[in-house]
Amino acid sequence: MLEAELPPVPEPIAPIDPASELDELRWAVVSFVRTEASGLSYKQALQWMSELDLQGVAGLCIVTNEAAERNKA
């Protein structure tokens, strides 16, 4: 009996480290009115958002700097 040849096993894809992306200075905090801050790590953006929320700023959201730039139009 002949054994069938198996296809080669592909090399594993290196997993993306989600923590590293969150540490990059690529995050912004936007409100209904404007971009409140940009060029932040995600942790910094959370701190900004918490502070602005305490001040009563409405419509807060964390987005990438690129998305915040598009929001200016």
Secondary structure, DSSP 8 states (H G I E B T S, - for coil): -----------------HHHHHHSS-EEEE-SSSEEEEEE-HHHHHHHHHHHHHTT--S-EEEEHHHHHHHT-
